[in-house]
């Protein structure tokens, strides 16, 4: 086998391992081998071998020993904690997130795009906030949410087609133009969400700052929007993004 072929094979295996971990992480009560096979569509033998290796290295453990359901283990937790401590984006957000959250009396969240989903990597809940924000580490599976649509607007053009997500191109172009999205959801406690992209030195989206608040009919939230946008611009500037 050539060196190039070996690299391709290793890359494919790494992706499969990540798929398995990603699947396990979505199950609060643990995921069995059968569930992982069904959701990832990987061969049972492959999933079994991966689970054995992950178990031996304490990357996963048995949430329920009787049915052998797997949950994320201590090794992954330690690695994740290291990311939280060392991440430039997380540390940068800590300079702004608390102050902004307390001024608007709402939670402020930071998310990244990983494995075709938005994952929350930092948050601050204002002392007087009545909205419960998603926990750090939780995934936003619905890319039609405000945060999801902002990522879709600035990531590769074929992402919607590849993930079979029906979002009008006109809406994504409007997000690109405005550099924010504000949505209203009357089904969930009459809330509104503001999501604003953060860009890095390569002019690529590297995160989204968002907030969730209570929406009262006839009330606008442009003062909150301005604060979130100012925060996002300051973070982008610190990441050496040069706006065209």
C-alpha positions in Angstrom: 0.0 0.0 0.0 1.3 3.4 -0.9 1.9 6.1 1.7 -0.8 8.3 0.2 -3.3 5.4 0.4 -2.4 4.8 4.0 -3.1 8.4 4.8 -6.5 8.3 3.1 -7.3 5.1 5.0 -6.3 6.7 8.4 -8.3 9.8 7.6 -11.4 7.7 6.9 -10.9 5.8 10.2 -10.6 9.0 12.1 -13.8 10.3 10.6 -15.6 7.1 11.6 -14.3 7.4 15.2 -15.6 11.0 15.3 -18.9 9.8 13.9 -19.3 7.2 16.7 -18.3 9.7 19.4 -20.7 12.3 17.9 -23.5 9.8 18.0 -22.8 8.8 21.6 -22.7 12.5 22.7 -26.3 13.0 21.4 -27.7 10.3 23.8 -28.0 11.6 27.4 -28.6 8.0 28.7 -26.0 6.4 26.6 -26.1 4.7 23.2 -25.9 1.0 22.5 -23.8 -0.5 19.7 -27.0 -1.3 17.7 -28.2 2.3 18.0 -24.8 3.6 16.9 -24.8 1.3 13.9 -28.4 2.4 12.9 -27.6 6.1 13.2 -24.2 6.2 11.7 -24.9 3.5 9.1 -21.4 2.1 9.7 -20.8 -1.7 9.6 -21.4 -3.3 12.9 -17.9 -4.8 13.0 -16.4 -1.4 12.5 -18.5 0.2 15.3 -17.7 -2.7 17.6 -13.9 -2.4 17.0 -14.1 1.4 17.5 -16.1 1.1 20.7 -13.6 -1.4 22.1 -10.7 0.9 21.4 -12.6 3.9 22.9 -13.5 1.9 26.0 -9.9 0.7 26.5 -8.7 4.3 26.5 -11.6 5.6 28.7 -12.9 7.7 25.9 -16.3 6.0 26.6 -17.7 4.0 29.5 -20.8 1.9 30.2 -23.7 4.1 31.2 -25.7 1.0 31.7 -23.7 -2.2 32.0 -26.7 -4.5 31.6 -27.6 -3.2 28.1 -24.0 -2.0 27.4 -25.0 1.6 26.5 -22.0 3.8 26.0 -21.5 7.4 27.2 -18.6 9.9 26.8 -15.8 9.1 29.1 -13.2 10.9 31.2 -10.5 11.1 28.5 -12.9 13.1 26.2 -14.0 15.3 29.1 -10.3 16.1 29.9 -9.6 16.9 26.2 -12.7 19.1 26.1 -11.8 20.9 29.2 -8.3 21.6 27.8 -10.0 23.1 24.7 -12.2 25.4 26.9 -9.1 26.6 28.8 -6.9 27.1 25.7 -9.3 28.1 23.0 -8.5 31.6 21.6 -12.2 32.0 20.7 -13.5 31.0 24.1 -11.0 33.1 26.0 -11.7 36.1 23.7 -15.4 35.8 24.3 -14.9 35.8 28.0 -13.7 39.4 27.7 -17.1 40.6 26.5 -19.8 38.0 27.1 -20.5 38.7 30.8 -20.7 42.4 30.4 -23.1 42.2 27.4 -25.3 39.6 29.1 -25.7 41.7 32.2 -26.6 44.8 30.2 -29.3 43.1 28.2 -30.4 40.7 31.1 -30.3 37.8 28.7 -28.0 34.8 28.1 -25.3 35.2 25.6 -23.9 32.2 23.8 -20.9 31.4 21.6 -21.1 28.5 19.1 -18.9 26.8 16.5 -19.7 24.6 13.5 -18.5 21.0 13.8 -19.6 17.7 12.3 -22.3 19.6 10.3 -23.9 21.0 13.4 -23.7 24.1 15.6 -22.2 23.3 19.1 -22.3 25.7 22.0 -18.8 26.3 23.4 -19.4 29.1 25.8 -22.2 31.0 27.5 -23.0 33.4 30.3 -26.4 33.7 31.9 -27.3 37.1 33.2 -28.3 37.2 36.8 -31.8 38.5 36.0 -32.3 36.4 32.9 -35.5 34.3 32.8 -34.5 32.4 29.7 -32.6 29.1 30.2 -29.9 28.8 27.5 -28.6 25.6 26.1 -25.7 24.1 28.1 -22.1 24.3 26.8 -21.4 21.2 24.7 -24.9 20.8 23.5 -25.5 20.6 19.8 -28.0 22.5 17.7 -29.2 19.9 15.3 -31.7 22.2 13.6 -29.7 24.3 11.1 -32.9 26.2 10.3 -32.5 27.9 13.6 -31.1 31.4 13.7 -27.6 30.2 14.7 -27.7 27.4 12.1 -28.8 29.8 9.3 -25.9 32.2 10.0 -23.5 29.3 9.7 -25.2 28.2 6.5 -24.9 31.7 5.0 -21.2 31.9 5.4 -20.0 28.2 5.0 -19.5 26.5 1.6 -22.3 27.0 -0.8 -23.1 23.4 -1.3 -23.7 22.7 2.4 -27.5 23.1 2.2 -27.6 20.6 -0.7 -25.3 18.1 0.9 -27.3 18.2 4.2 -30.6 18.3 2.4 -31.7 21.5 4.1 -34.3 23.6 2.5 -33.4 27.3 3.2 -34.1 29.9 0.5 -31.0 31.3 -1.1 -32.5 34.7 -0.9 -32.7 34.4 2.9 -29.0 33.3 3.1 -28.0 36.2 0.8 -29.8 38.6 3.1 -27.9 37.3 6.1 -24.7 37.7 4.2 -25.6 41.3 3.4 -26.8 42.3 6.9 -24.2 40.2 8.8 -26.9 39.2 11.4 -30.2 37.4 11.7 -33.1 38.2 14.1 -35.9 35.7 14.4 -39.1 35.5 16.4 -40.6 32.3 17.7 -44.1 32.6 19.1 -44.4 28.8 19.7 -41.6 28.8 22.3 -42.5 31.3 25.0 -42.7 34.2 22.5 -39.0 34.4 22.2 -36.6 36.1 19.8 -33.1 35.2 18.8 -30.3 37.3 17.5 -27.3 35.6 15.9 -24.2 37.4 14.5 -21.1 35.8 12.8 -17.5 36.1 13.9 -14.8 36.1 11.3 -11.1 35.2 11.5 -7.9 36.4 9.7 -8.8 34.2 6.7 -12.2 36.1 6.4 -13.9 32.8 7.3 -16.7 32.4 9.8 -15.3 30.9 13.0 -18.2 31.3 15.4 -21.6 32.8 16.1 -22.5 35.0 19.0 -26.2 34.8 19.9 -28.8 35.7 22.5 -32.3 34.6 23.3 -34.9 36.9 24.9 -38.6 37.4 25.5 -40.4 39.1 22.6 -43.3 41.4 23.4 -45.6 42.4 20.5 -44.7 45.7 19.0 -41.3 45.8 20.7 -38.1 46.0 18.7 -34.8 44.8 19.9 -32.3 46.9 17.9 -30.5 48.1 21.0 -29.7 44.5 21.9 -28.8 43.8 18.3 -26.4 46.7 18.3 -24.6 45.4 21.4 -24.3 41.8 20.0 -23.0 43.1 16.7 -20.5 45.4 18.4 -19.2 42.4 20.4 -19.0 40.2 17.3 -17.1 42.9 15.4 -14.7 43.5 18.3 -14.0 39.8 18.5 -13.4 39.5 14.7 -11.0 42.5 14.9 -9.1 40.8 17.7 -8.8 37.7 15.4 -7.3 40.0 12.8 -10.3 40.0 10.5 -10.1 42.8 8.0 -13.6 43.8 6.9 -13.8 44.6 3.2 
